Structures are given as C-alpha cells and as structure tokens.
Amino acid sequence: MRRRQRLLLGCSEKEGFRGQSRAGTRKEDEGHCAPPPNQAFFPPRYVELVNAACNFEPHDSFFSLFSDPRSTRLTRIHLREDLVQDQDLEAIRKQDLVELYLTNCEKLSAKSLQTLRSFSHTLVSLSLFGCANIFYEEENPGGCEDECLVNPTCQVLVKDFTFEGFSRLRFLNLGRMIDGVPVESLLRPLNSLATLDLSGIQTSDAAFLTQWKDSLVSLVLYNMDLSDDHIRVIVQLHKLRHLDISRDRLSSYYKFKLTRKVLSLFVQKLGNLMSLDISGHMILENCSISKMDEEAGQTSIEPSKSSIMPFRALKRPLQFLGLFETSLCRLTHIPAYKVSGDKNEEQVLNAIEAYTEHRPEITSRAINLLFDIARIERCSQLLRALKLVITALKCHKYDKNIQVTGSAALFYLTNSEYRSEQSVKLRRQVIQVVLNGMESYQEVQRNCCLTLCNFSIPEELEFQYRRVNELLLSILNPTRQDESIQRIAVHLCNALVCQVDNDHKEAVGKMGFVVTMLKLIQKKLLDKICDQVMEFSWSALWNITDETPDNCEMFLNFNGMKLFLDCLKEFPEKQELHRNMLGLLGNVAEVKELRPQLMTSQFISVFSNLLESKADGIEVSYNACGVLSHIMFDGPEAWGICEPQREEVEERMWAAIQSWDINSRRNINYRSFEPILRLLPQGISPVSQHWATWALYNLVSVYPDKYCPLLIKEGGMPLLRDMIKMATARQETKEMARDARRFEKHWLRLTRNLPQAL
C-alpha cells in the first residue's frame, strides 16, 4: 500500500490562491469541449484536491480520473514524496500543465522523464526537488540475471535527457538531484531561465550559468561546495534579485570560506539584489564594525549604519538576509527588513518560514531554538509561531527530527498561558498534526500526549474521537515499558470517556478499551505495583461502564471480577483504588441482566465487608452499599446463596447508612439520577429505597446548584412525594425524603424558579 502523503492538483494560471474547489456552471461561450457521455465533469476553471493533513490513500486508478482534459482540465500539480509513481504521471500526459512541482518523489524513474516531454510546450514552472531516482532507468529490463546478483536494482544513470523543446520553461528546481547528472548539458537548451535551484548539486565549473546572465533573477546554490571560480561566475549574473549560497554547517565539510571581499563583490556587482542568504557559512575574517560603534545609537537597518562593513555600500536595505547559524546574525545594525538567524524570536521564526519547504535539517534546528524560547521566555509572536510549526509538521510528516522538535515546541505553544489567543480552527490543526506524528513515530508519542493534555478533553478532541482513542490504546500495549507515557496515555483515555454520551463509550469499548485497561491492571498485579497507571485504569473502567451495559458485560467476560478480588487482596490499604473499583462495580450492578453474575457467596461477602470501610471518607462504603442495593432490589427469590443470608446483609447496610454524615462532601460525579430513582417506587427492598433517598438528599443539599436542577429534570420530586405515601417505606426514609423535598423547594425559591406542580 502506498504511504499516505500530500496531493495538490490545481487549475488556471489566473487563480492566485488555493482553497476549496469552486462550483460553477460551464458556459458554452467559454470554448470548452463538452465532456464525453457518462464521464464526470469538473469545472475547468479550477480543480484542486489538497491532502496536507488528512490520510489520503489513492487507488491505483486515481490519476486516470484526470486523463482526459475535456472533463478534468489541470494546469497546476503539486505532489510530495512517494504518493506518485511513473504510471500516475503517464495517466495525465494529455494535460496542458503550466506548473508541475514534484518534491521528494523517489518512486519516479526515467520513465517519467519521457512523460515530462508531453508537457514541454506548456510548462513554465518545474520542480524535481529530491526526485533522486528520476534519472535512473532499468538496464535490460527482465534480462539482467547475473548483474542483479551484484546490483539488485539493475539501474543505470540516464545522461542523454535534456530540456530540449521546453521553450516556455522559466522556473526550474533540480535540488538534491543524484550525483552524476550532467547538469550543464541538461540545461543548455533552456534560453530564458528566470529562477534556478541547484541545491546540493556539486559542479566544479559553473560557467554555464552565464548563458542566463540577462534573464536569471533567482539562483539557489544551497550546499554547493563553492570556489572562487563560482564567485566569479555569480557576480556576472547582474539581473539577480535573489541569491542563496547558504549551507548546512553540520552536513559536511566545505573548503570555501566567505570573506569580506566576496561580500563586497556581491554588493558592487549585483545592484538589483534584494535577497541574500549566506546562512551556515564561516566568515574567514572580521566583517563587522568595532564594538564601540556597534553599541552606539539605536538599532537601524540603514545600510550606512550597517554593522557588517561590506553591506554599507548597499543602495537600500535588503528585503531578506539569511544569517542563520552565522556570527553575523548577532550584530545590532543589519541592513535588511527580514533576517534569519538564531539571535532572537524574530530571526528564528524567519528561519523556519524560509527553510521549511526544502530544508528540514535546518528547520528542525530552528524549531528547536523556538522550543527554548517558548519554554524559557514568553513567545511574543504566538500565532505566527504556531502556524509555522504546524506547516513544518504537515510538510515533513515522515521526518523524525522535525516531528520530535515540532511536537516538543507545540507543547509549550499550546499551554494555558497562550490559549486565549488561539482560534478553534488553529487548535484543531494542532491536534491533526499531533495525531499524524503519533501515527508515524513512537519517539514523538510522549511529546504528543503531553500536548494533548493542553486541550479541553473530551470537547476539543471530539472531532477526532475515534482516531485519538485508537492511537492511545495502541500506546497502552502492556508490552511497552515506558511508564511515563503509559501514565499520560491512561490519563487521556480516562478523560476521553468521562462526560461523553453512551454511544461514544460503546464505540470505544468495541475498539478494545475495556480489554486494554484490564491487561494493564493484570500487568501491574503481576509486578505487585499499585501506581497511577493502575488507579487511572480502574477509574477509566468506572467511567466507560457508566450506563453502558455492553461495556459492563465485557468487564465481566474478561475476568474483571477476579482482578477486582486480586487487587483488593494485594493492595488492602489503597483507598483511591478501592473507590474506583467499587464505583465500577456499582455500574455493573445497575444492569439487571448482569446482577446474577455478582450473586456468589464470595462476592456478596466482600461487598458486605466493605460496608464498614472508612477508606476515602464514605466513598468505598457508599459504593459497596450501592452495589448491594441493586442486588437487593431483585427480591428474595433472586438471592441464590445460603451465606451470607439476605437479612444479615440488610442489617449491615442499614448500619452503614446510619453511620454516614449527611453533609459529607463527595468524590463522585453523577450525570443522571435514573439508576438511583428506580429504587424509590418499590417496597421489595426498603434498605435499597433508603440508600437511594440518602444519596439524593446528600447530593442536593451539599451541591445544590449542580444536583437540584438534575433532580427536577429527571422527575425526582414526584417520586419522593409518592414514596412518602408508601406504607412499606421506613419512617426514617420518609423523613429523609421530606427533608430532601424541603431543601429542593427552598433552593427553588432562592433561585425564583419554583414550578407550581411541586
């Protein structure tokens, strides 16, 4: 299967933007041929498909959709990485392309060179950046048996291809082309090049560049090992407005060193220069003014005050000056409106902006500098920084260094300090690239999980709910030993299933959520460790089983009760653990069909003993009583055990409830009272009725603003009123129900919202 990547198809030179496809009706007077019958027709003014952030897996015949220009007319195509193959370009050979950008498309071979000839009469812009194999072809296809033992690919370099016939070509990018390609003969037929990028290509003789001295306005020689001869050629290109001779100082050793004389030559000979990039270069001699002059006066971009002496001869400030990883970027007076460097936030952001598309090795180091700025200082250009990092992560989805540094920077750029400045759309883009990174590299998953913790969960993650859960569950594979990422992932899982509707919970349960949590618990039990992963796992199970019978059943089917008993035995003093486990079992007990599985002497004895627990205030005792209340609700005939006897358990339940303080503050969160309210209108188990009444009175009196509206909404007041009239109800239960109703009415009067029916 092809790796998912970015695809961009566009149409019309006049359209100066890229967005959603325009809808429109084809007009007969536009001169377009009618499409053949039974074929799809795309408005020829604009056809575009963008896949920068989503997962796009094209079918083998996808590009054939664009084979007929009468129905799908294209003029611009941008393709990145290994999405595109030879047969795909062949499928669109009839299109009159004006712009074709192929970036790092390593699956393209010399077959595509022949397809390029199909576009020669219309092509104005062409990029083959990083298409390292496009000048290779198979040698004796199907018949190189002996050679294939030595050279499995049986490929040879094509040296006879040229751009003959590409008369309209003005913009050409051959960056990072494979060594050995005869660049001079390849380019000789081009008469009027305006822009040329030869990044990473090594040529000892650059004299051929002078054939475009009257037309070339942009020249990029990034990572080319220069010499004095190269400089002599460059200064003859008097039309140049943009010159880039920068290099990656970490990639390899370069003999050439910049001098004051070379910089002076650029200024003197290239009078139209507006942009110059000398990033990564070592300056052989001092080009700066004295420290005293440097510190005098306010910061200025005027050439006459330049801290870089050769640039004092500039007629006007440069629009852009690349000084990243050079000593010059730290000077005060730099004659340029925009400078890339590592001195401050502005320079670092300029570097990310300038180098993201084609220089991930530089971009990752610039993002690392931004990470330090965001971590130690306050980022003053937050939105710009965030957008640039997002763009870099989208552009280089499969570059590990970019993903590591970018995800680390996002953690600090999305924290609560900056939250108010970020739109919903922007924060969603962050989530998308974070999930992309998690899918691509295990090394970035910790950074990505930490970044997700900066978002409101589950609200801000709901638009990617299934995807994020699948990723987190894969991270929680118990065979992994990274405790820190497990802890974060379990926390996120717990938050994701808290406060979401039951459909979401059921869907996540079917994805393996319950089983994954149980496996984590089992692993911790084997290790005899009760840590946050253990406690969060039980808490997550408590949340995901709330009012979801399928998940409760899954818990039972996968030995959940055995794990409950084992944890209780192994960790008798862990109060938080006990609370979470009993809360979960309360959810299971609410499901009538599952209660028979709880009706064993062992389980009932454990629940009864926990009634006397003082762990976590009243929570463990309260939850144990809740479990037993639902079991009691099924009546004496459902009590299928001899020991302990039903009456004995009832007495212990009454004693436990009477020991609780009605004003106890709770460590619990109810979304609905329905499971409690169903215990009121019945006479089969007075103790269950009493537990339910106590629970309602406690919650509405201690947290009135939260639970009084819920009691009214779900019809609790009439149920309490009717229960007071029941002959089977105990007197203390009736009195507590009256207290609850009086408190509810008092709260309603205070809020001036008392319904007459109450």
C-alpha positions in Angstrom: 0.0 0.0 0.0 1.3 3.4 -0.8 2.3 5.7 2.0 -0.2 8.5 2.7 1.0 11.8 1.6 0.1 15.2 0.3 -1.5 15.7 -3.1 -2.4 19.0 -4.6 -3.9 19.4 -8.1 -4.8 22.9 -9.4 -6.0 24.6 -12.5 -5.8 28.0 -14.1 -2.8 30.3 -14.0 -5.0 33.3 -13.2 -6.2 31.8 -9.9 -3.9 33.2 -7.3 -4.9 31.2 -4.3 -5.5 27.6 -3.3 -8.6 26.7 -1.4 -11.8 24.8 -1.9 -13.0 23.8 -5.4 -15.1 26.5 -6.9 -18.5 25.4 -8.0 -19.9 26.8 -11.2 -21.8 26.1 -14.4 -19.9 25.6 -17.6 -20.8 28.3 -20.1 -20.9 27.4 -23.8 -19.1 30.6 -24.8 -16.0 29.6 -22.8 -15.0 27.5 -25.6 -14.6 24.2 -23.7 -15.4 20.9 -25.3 -18.3 19.1 -23.9 -17.3 16.0 -21.9 -17.9 12.6 -23.3 -21.2 10.9 -22.2 -21.1 9.2 -18.8 -18.0 11.0 -17.6 -17.6 13.2 -14.6 -17.1 16.8 -15.4 -15.1 19.2 -13.2 -15.5 23.0 -13.9 -12.3 23.6 -15.9 -11.6 27.0 -14.2 -10.4 25.3 -11.0 -9.8 21.7 -9.9 -8.0 21.0 -6.7 -7.5 18.3 -4.1 -5.4 19.0 -1.1 -4.2 16.4 1.3 -1.8 18.1 3.7 -3.2 16.9 7.0 -5.5 14.0 6.3 -4.8 10.4 5.4 -5.1 10.0 1.7 -4.6 6.7 0.1 -5.2 6.9 -3.7 -6.5 4.0 -5.6 -4.2 2.7 -8.4 -6.5 4.3 -10.9 -6.9 7.6 -9.1 -4.9 9.7 -11.6 -6.8 8.2 -14.5 -9.7 10.4 -13.4 -7.6 13.3 -14.8 -6.6 11.6 -18.0 -9.0 13.5 -20.3 -8.6 17.3 -20.2 -12.0 17.7 -21.7 -13.6 16.6 -18.4 -10.9 17.4 -15.9 -8.6 20.2 -17.1 -5.5 20.8 -15.0 -2.7 23.4 -15.2 -1.1 23.1 -11.8 0.0 19.9 -9.9 1.9 19.7 -6.6 2.9 16.2 -5.4 5.0 15.3 -2.4 7.0 12.3 -1.5 6.1 8.7 -2.6 2.5 9.3 -3.4 3.2 9.5 -7.2 4.6 6.8 -9.5 5.6 6.7 -13.1 2.2 5.4 -14.3 0.4 8.3 -12.5 2.3 10.9 -14.5 1.7 8.9 -17.6 -2.1 9.0 -16.9 -2.2 12.8 -17.1 0.2 13.3 -20.0 -2.5 14.9 -22.1 -2.9 17.8 -19.7 -1.5 21.2 -20.7 0.4 21.7 -17.5 1.8 25.1 -16.7 3.2 24.2 -13.2 4.5 20.8 -12.0 6.1 20.5 -8.6 7.4 17.0 -7.7 9.0 17.1 -4.3 10.9 14.0 -2.9 9.0 11.7 -5.3 11.6 8.9 -5.0 9.5 6.3 -6.8 9.7 8.2 -10.1 12.2 6.8 -12.6 13.5 7.7 -16.0 10.1 6.7 -17.5 8.7 9.9 -16.1 11.4 11.9 -17.9 9.7 10.8 -21.2 6.3 11.8 -19.8 7.7 15.3 -19.0 8.2 15.8 -22.7 4.4 15.7 -23.1 4.3 18.9 -21.1 7.2 20.6 -22.8 5.2 23.0 -24.9 3.2 24.5 -21.9 5.4 24.0 -18.8 6.5 27.3 -17.2 7.5 26.0 -13.7 9.0 22.7 -13.0 10.4 21.3 -9.7 12.1 17.9 -9.4 13.4 18.6 -6.0 14.6 15.4 -4.3 13.4 13.1 -7.1 16.6 11.2 -6.7 15.7 8.3 -9.0 14.1 10.1 -11.9 17.4 10.0 -13.9 17.7 6.2 -13.4 16.3 3.5 -15.7 16.4 -0.3 -15.6 19.2 -1.8 -17.6 18.0 -4.6 -19.9 14.6 -5.0 -18.2 13.9 -8.6 -17.5 17.3 -9.8 -18.6 20.0 -8.8 -16.1 20.2 -12.0 -14.1 23.9 -12.0 -13.4 24.1 -8.3 -12.9 21.1 -8.3 -10.5 23.1 -10.5 -8.1 25.5 -7.6 -7.7 23.1 -4.7 -8.4 19.6 -5.8 -7.4 18.0 -2.7 -8.9 19.9 -3.1 -12.2 19.7 0.7 -12.7 21.8 3.0 -14.8 22.1 6.7 -15.0 20.4 8.4 -17.9 22.7 11.0 -19.4 21.1 11.8 -22.7 18.0 13.5 -21.5 17.9 17.3 -22.0 15.2 20.0 -21.7 15.2 20.4 -25.5 11.8 21.8 -26.5 10.9 23.2 -23.1 10.7 26.7 -24.7 8.4 28.2 -22.1 10.3 27.0 -19.0 11.3 29.8 -16.8 11.4 28.3 -13.3 13.4 25.2 -12.6 14.3 23.4 -9.4 16.7 20.4 -9.6 17.7 20.5 -5.9 19.2 17.4 -4.4 19.5 15.6 -7.7 21.5 12.5 -7.7 25.3 12.8 -8.3 26.4 12.3 -11.9 23.6 14.0 -13.7 25.2 16.2 -16.4 23.7 19.5 -15.3 25.3 21.6 -17.9 24.2 19.6 -21.0 20.8 19.0 -19.3 20.1 22.8 -19.0 21.8 24.1 -22.1 18.7 24.1 -24.4 16.9 26.5 -21.9 17.2 30.0 -23.2 15.4 32.2 -20.8 15.6 30.8 -17.3 14.5 33.2 -14.6 14.8 31.0 -11.5 17.2 28.1 -10.9 17.6 25.9 -7.9 20.6 23.6 -7.8 20.7 22.8 -4.1 23.1 20.0 -3.2 24.4 19.6 -6.7 28.2 19.7 -7.0 29.7 21.1 -10.1 33.3 22.3 -10.4 32.6 24.5 -13.4 29.7 26.9 -13.1 30.5 28.9 -16.2 27.3 27.6 -18.0 25.3 29.8 -15.7 26.4 32.9 -17.6 24.1 31.9 -20.6 21.3 33.3 -18.4 23.1 36.4 -17.2 20.4 38.6 -18.8 17.4 36.7 -17.5 18.3 34.9 -14.2 16.7 36.7 -11.3 16.9 33.9 -8.6 19.7 31.5 -8.1 19.9 28.9 -5.3 23.1 27.0 -4.7 22.4 25.7 -1.2 25.0 23.1 -0.1 27.1 23.5 -3.2 30.8 23.4 -2.4 31.8 26.8 -3.8 35.1 28.1 -5.1 36.5 31.4 -6.2 35.6 30.4 -9.8 31.9 30.0 -8.7 32.0 33.5 -7.2 33.4 35.0 -10.4 30.5 33.5 -12.4 27.9 34.5 -9.9 28.8 38.2 -9.9 28.3 38.2 -13.7 24.6 37.5 -13.2 23.8 41.1 -12.9 20.0 40.6 -13.0 19.9 38.6 -9.8 17.5 39.7 -7.2 17.7 36.6 -5.0 21.0 34.8 -4.3 21.2 31.8 -2.0 24.7 30.3 -1.3 23.8 29.1 2.2 24.8 25.7 3.5 24.1 23.2 6.3 27.1 23.6 8.5 26.6 20.1 10.1 26.1 18.1 6.9 29.7 18.0 5.6 32.9 19.9 5.5 33.2 22.7 2.9 36.6 24.2 2.0 35.2 27.5 0.8 35.1 30.3 3.4 33.3 33.6 2.9 35.4 36.7 3.0 34.9 40.4 3.3 36.0 40.7 -0.3 33.3 38.2 -1.6 30.5 40.1 0.2 31.8 43.4 -1.2 31.7 41.9 -4.7 28.1 40.8 -4.3 27.2 44.4 -3.2 29.1 46.0 -6.0 28.3 43.7 -8.9 24.7 42.7 -8.1 23.0 46.0 -8.0 19.5 44.5 -8.2 20.0 42.2 -5.2 17.0 42.2 -2.8 17.6 38.9 -1.0 20.8 37.2 0.0 21.3 34.0 2.0 24.7 33.1 3.4 23.5 31.0 6.3 25.8 28.4 7.7 29.0 30.0 6.3 32.1 30.6 8.3 33.4 34.1 7.8 37.1 33.9 7.3 37.8 37.5 8.5 36.2 40.1 10.6 33.5 41.9 8.6 31.9 43.8 11.5 32.5 47.3 12.8 34.1 48.0 16.2 32.2 47.1 19.4 32.1 50.8 20.3 30.4 51.7 17.0 28.2 48.7 17.3 26.7 49.8 20.6 26.3 53.5 19.6 22.9 54.7 18.6 19.5 52.9 18.1 19.1 49.8 16.1 19.0 50.7 12.4 18.5 48.8 9.1 20.0 51.7 7.1 23.0 50.4 5.0 25.1 53.4 6.0 24.9 52.3 9.7 25.4 48.6 9.0 27.4 46.6 11.5 28.5 44.4 8.5 31.0 46.6 6.8 30.6 45.3 3.2 26.9 46.0 3.3 27.4 49.7 4.0 27.7 50.0 0.2 24.1 48.8 -0.4 21.8 51.3 -2.0 18.9 50.2 0.1 18.1 47.6 2.8 17.7 44.0 1.6 14.2 42.5 1.8 15.8 39.3 3.2 19.2 38.4 4.6 19.9 34.8 5.6 22.4 34.6 8.5 21.2 31.5 10.3 24.0 29.8 12.2 26.5 32.6 11.4 28.1 35.0 13.8 26.8 38.0 11.8 23.2 37.5 12.9 24.1 38.6 16.4 25.2 42.1 15.3 23.0 45.1 16.1 22.6 47.0 12.8 21.7 44.6 10.0 20.6 46.3 6.7 17.6 44.0 6.0 13.8 44.1 6.7 13.8 40.4 7.4 16.7 38.4 8.8 17.0 34.7 9.5 19.2 33.8 12.4 19.4 32.5 15.9 19.7 35.7 17.9 16.0 36.2 18.9 12.5 35.0 18.2 12.0 37.1 15.1 15.1 35.7 13.4 14.2 32.2 14.4 10.7 32.5 13.0 12.1 33.9 9.8 14.4 30.9 9.5 11.5 28.5 10.0 9.5 30.4 7.4 12.3 30.5 4.9 13.6 26.9 5.1 10.6 24.7 5.9 9.7 23.6 2.3 13.0 22.2 1.2 15.4 22.2 4.2 14.1 20.0 7.1 17.6 19.7 8.5 17.8 23.4 9.1 14.1 23.8 10.0 14.4 21.2 12.8 17.2 23.2 14.4 15.3 26.4 14.1 12.2 24.9 15.7 14.4 23.6 18.5 15.5 27.2 19.1 11.8 28.2 19.1 11.2 25.4 21.7 13.8 27.0 24.0 12.2 30.4 23.5 8.7 29.2 24.3 9.9 27.1 27.3 12.1 29.8 28.9 10.6 33.1 27.8 7.2 34.2 26.6 6.6 33.8 22.8 5.6 37.3 21.6 4.5 36.1 18.1 2.5 33.1 19.2 0.1 32.8 16.3 2.8 33.1 13.7 5.0 30.6 15.6 2.2 28.1 15.9 1.2 28.3 12.2 4.9 27.9 11.1 5.3 24.8 13.3 2.1 23.3 12.0 3.2 23.9 8.4 6.5 22.3 9.1 4.9 19.2 10.7 2.5 18.9 7.8 5.2 19.3 5.2 7.5 16.8 6.7 5.2 14.2 8.2 7.8 11.5 7.8 10.9 13.4 9.0 11.6 12.2 12.5 13.7 15.2 13.6 11.0 17.7 12.5 8.3 15.6 14.3 10.3 15.4 17.5 11.3 19.1 17.7 7.9 20.3 16.4 5.8 18.2 18.8 8.0 19.5 21.7 7.5 23.1 20.6 3.7 22.6 20.3 3.5 21.5 24.0 4.7 25.0 25.1 2.9 26.9 22.4 -0.5 25.5 23.3 -0.4 25.7 27.1 -2.9 27.7 29.1 -0.9 30.8 29.0 -1.5 31.2 25.3 -4.9 29.6 25.0 -7.0 32.7 24.7 -5.0 33.8 21.6 -5.8 30.6 19.6 -8.9 30.0 17.5 -10.8 26.7 17.4 -9.6 26.2 13.8 -6.0 26.6 14.8 -6.2 24.3 17.8 -7.8 21.7 15.6 -4.9 22.0 13.2 -2.6 21.4 16.1 -4.5 18.2 17.1 -4.3 17.0 13.5 -0.5 17.3 13.2 0.0 15.8 16.7 -2.0 12.7 15.7 -0.1 12.5 12.5 3.1 12.4 14.5 1.8 9.8 16.9 1.0 7.6 13.9 4.4 8.0 12.3 6.9 7.7 15.1 6.9 6.1 18.5 9.6 8.5 19.6 7.3 11.5 19.5 4.3 9.9 21.2 5.3 11.2 24.7 5.5 14.8 23.4 2.2 14.4 21.5 0.4 13.0 24.5 1.7 15.9 26.7 0.5 18.4 24.1 -3.0 16.8 24.0 -3.2 17.4 27.8 -3.2 21.1 27.0 -6.7 20.7 25.4 -10.1 20.5 26.9 -10.9 16.8 26.9 -13.1 15.5 25.5 -14.6 18.6 24.0 -11.7 19.7 21.8 -10.8 16.2 20.7 -14.3 15.0 19.8 -13.9 15.8 16.1 -11.1 13.1 16.1 -12.5 11.0 18.8 -12.1 7.5 17.3 -8.7 8.2 15.9 -7.2 9.6 19.1 -8.6 6.6 21.1 -7.2 4.1 18.7 -3.8 5.8 19.0 -3.9 5.9 22.8 -4.9 2.3 23.0 -2.0 1.2 20.8 0.3 3.2 23.1 -1.0 1.3 26.1 0.1 -2.0 24.8 1.3 -3.7 28.1 4.5 -4.9 26.5 5.8 -1.4 26.4 8.0 -0.4 29.3 7.8 3.3 29.1 5.9 4.1 32.4 5.8 7.8 31.9 4.0 7.7 28.5 1.6 4.9 29.9 0.7 7.2 32.7 -0.1 10.1 30.4 -2.0 7.9 27.9 -4.2 6.3 30.6 -4.9 9.8 32.0 -6.0 10.9 28.5 -8.1 7.7 28.0 -9.8 8.3 31.3 -10.6 11.9 30.4 -11.9 10.9 26.9 -14.5 8.6 28.3 -15.6 10.9 31.0 -18.5 13.2 30.2 -19.3 11.8 26.8 -22.5 10.2 25.6 -23.1 6.5 25.8 -22.7 5.9 22.0 -19.1 7.2 22.3 -18.4 4.9 25.2 -19.9 1.9 23.5 -17.8 2.6 20.3 -14.6 2.9 22.3 -15.4 -0.3 24.2 -15.7 -2.2 21.0 -12.3 -0.8 20.0 -10.7 -2.7 22.8 -10.7 -0.1 25.6 -12.0 -2.4 28.4 -9.7 -5.2 27.4 -6.7 -2.9 27.2 -7.3 -1.5 30.7 -7.8 -5.0 32.2 -4.4 -6.1 30.6 -2.7 -3.0 32.1 -4.2 -3.9 35.5 -3.1 -7.5 35.2 0.4 -6.5 34.3 0.6 -4.2 37.4 -0.7 -7.0 39.6 2.0 -9.4 38.3 4.5 -6.7 39.2 2.8 -6.1 42.6 2.7 -2.4 41.8 -0.2 0.0 42.5 0.7 3.2 40.9 -1.1 5.9 38.9 -1.4 3.7 35.9 -3.2 1.1 38.0 -5.5 3.6 39.6 -6.2 5.5 36.4 -7.0 2.2 34.6 -9.7 1.4 37.2 -11.0 5.0 37.0 -11.2 4.7 33.2 -13.2 1.5 33.5 -15.5 3.2 36.0 -16.2 5.9 33.5 -16.6 3.8 30.4 -19.0 1.4 32.1 -21.3 4.2 33.3 -24.8 3.4 31.8 -23.2 1.2 29.1 -24.3 -2.4 29.7 -22.2 -3.8 26.8 -19.0 -2.5 28.4 -20.1 -3.8 31.8 -20.6 -7.2 30.3 -17.2 -7.0 28.7 -15.7 -6.3 32.0 -17.2 -9.5 33.5 -16.4 -11.6 30.4 -12.7 -10.8 30.6 -12.2 -11.8 34.2 -12.8 -8.3 35.7 -14.1 -9.7 38.9 -11.1 -11.9 39.5 -8.8 -8.8 39.0 -11.1 -6.9 41.5 -10.6 -9.5 44.1 -6.9 -9.9 43.5 -6.3 -6.1 43.7 -8.3 -5.9 46.9 -6.2 -8.6 48.4 -2.8 -7.4 47.1 -3.4 -3.7 48.0 -5.7 -3.6 51.1 -4.6 0.0 52.1 -5.1 1.7 48.7 -8.1 3.8 49.3 -8.3 5.5 45.9 -8.0 2.1 44.2 -10.9 0.7 46.3 -13.1 3.7 45.5 -12.5 3.3 41.7 -13.1 -0.4 41.8 -16.4 -0.1 43.8 -17.6 2.7 41.6 -17.1 0.4 38.5 -19.0 -2.4 40.2 -21.8 0.0 41.0 -22.2 0.5 37.3 -22.2 -3.3 36.7 -24.8 -3.8 39.4 -27.1 -1.3 37.7 -27.5 -3.8 34.8 -30.3 -6.2 35.8 -29.1 -8.9 33.4 -25.6 -8.9 34.8 -26.5 -9.0 38.5 -26.8 -12.8 38.7 -23.1 -13.0 38.0 -22.5 -11.0 41.2 -24.6 -13.3 43.2 -22.0 -15.5 44.7 -21.1 -16.1 48.4 -17.6 -14.7 47.8 -18.7 -11.5 46.1 -21.5 -10.7 48.5 -19.2 -11.3 51.4 -16.6 -9.0 50.0 -19.2 -6.2 49.4 -20.7 -6.7 52.8 -17.3 -6.4 54.5 -16.6 -3.2 52.5 -19.7 -1.6 54.0 -17.6 -1.0 57.1 -14.7 0.5 55.2 -13.6 4.1 56.1 -11.5 4.4 53.0 -11.7 7.7 51.2 -14.3 9.1 53.6 -17.6 7.3 52.9 -17.0 6.6 49.2 -16.0 2.9 49.4 -18.8 2.1 51.9 -21.3 4.1 49.9 -20.4 2.4 46.6 -20.5 -1.1 48.2 -23.9 -0.3 49.6 -25.0 0.9 46.1 -24.0 -2.4 44.6 -25.9 -4.4 47.3 -28.9 -2.1 47.0 -29.4 -3.0 43.3 -28.9 -6.7 44.1 -31.5 -6.4 46.9 -33.9 -4.7 44.5 -34.2 -8.1 42.6 -36.1 -9.5 45.7 -35.6 -12.5 48.0 -36.2 -15.0 45.2 -33.0 -13.8 43.4 -30.9 -14.4 46.5 -29.5 -17.7 45.3 -26.9 -18.2 48.1 -27.0 -19.6 51.6 -24.3 -17.5 53.1 -24.3 -14.7 53.9 -28.1 -14.5 54.5 -30.1 -11.7 52.9 -31.3 -10.4 56.3 -27.8 -10.3 57.7 -26.6 -8.2 54.7 -29.6 -5.9 55.0 -28.8 -5.2 58.7 -25.2 -4.3 57.8 -26.4 -2.0 55.1 -28.8 -0.1 57.5 -25.9 0.2 60.0 -23.6 1.6 57.3 -26.0 4.2 56.0 -26.8 5.4 59.5 -23.1 5.9 60.2 -22.6 8.3 57.3 -22.6 12.0 57.8 -25.4 13.5 55.6 -23.2 16.6 55.0 -20.3 14.6 53.6 -18.6 16.1 50.6 -18.3 13.6 47.8 -15.7 12.5 45.4 -18.2 11.4 42.7 -19.9 12.8 39.7 -23.4 11.8 38.6 -24.6 12.6 35.0 -28.0 11.1 35.7 -30.1 10.0 38.8 -32.0 7.4 36.8 -30.3 4.3 38.4 -31.0 5.8 41.9 -34.5 7.0 41.2 -35.6 3.5 40.0 -35.1 2.3 43.6 -37.7 4.7 45.1 -41.1 3.4 43.9 -40.8 -0.1 45.3 -41.4 -2.0 48.5 -39.4 -5.1 47.9 -36.2 -3.7 49.5 -36.7 -0.9 52.0 -32.9 -0.6 52.6 -32.4 0.0 48.9 -35.0 2.7 49.0 -33.3 4.2 52.0 -29.9 4.2 50.3 -31.3 5.9 47.2 -33.1 8.6 49.4 -29.9 9.2 51.4 -27.9 9.6 48.2 -30.4 12.2 46.7 -30.6 14.2 49.9 -26.8 14.3 50.4 -26.2 15.4 46.8 -28.8 18.1 46.6 -28.0 19.6 50.0 -24.2 19.6 49.6 -24.1 20.5 45.9 -27.5 22.2 45.3 -26.6 24.2 42.2 -25.4 21.1 40.4 -27.9 18.5 41.6 -31.2 20.3 42.4 -31.8 21.0 38.7 -31.0 17.4 37.8 -33.4 16.1 40.4 -36.2 18.2 39.0 -35.3 17.5 35.3 -35.5 13.7 35.9 -38.7 13.7 37.9 -37.3 13.0 41.3 -39.6 15.3 43.3 -42.8 13.5 42.4 -41.1 10.1 43.1 -40.1 11.3 46.6 -43.6 12.6 47.2 -45.2 9.3 46.2 -42.7 7.3 48.2 -43.6 9.2 51.4 -47.1 7.9 51.0 -46.0 4.3 50.6 -46.9 2.0 53.6 -43.8 -0.2 53.0 -41.3 2.7 53.3 -39.5 3.0 56.7 -40.3 6.1 58.8 -36.7 7.4 58.7 -36.7 7.0 54.9 -39.9 9.1 54.7 -38.4 11.8 57.0 -35.3 12.0 54.8 -37.4 12.3 51.7 -39.3 15.2 53.3 -36.0 16.9 54.1 -34.8 16.4 50.6 -38.1 17.9 49.2 -38.0 20.8 51.6 -34.4 21.6 50.7 -35.2 21.4 47.0 -38.1 23.8 47.3 -36.0 26.2 49.4 -33.4 26.2 46.7 -36.0 26.9 44.1 -37.4 29.8 46.0 -33.9 31.3 46.3 -33.5 31.0 42.6 -37.0 32.3 42.0 -37.9 29.4 39.8 -40.5 27.3 41.7 -42.8 25.3 39.4 -46.4 25.3 40.7 -46.7 21.5 40.2 -44.2 20.8 43.0 
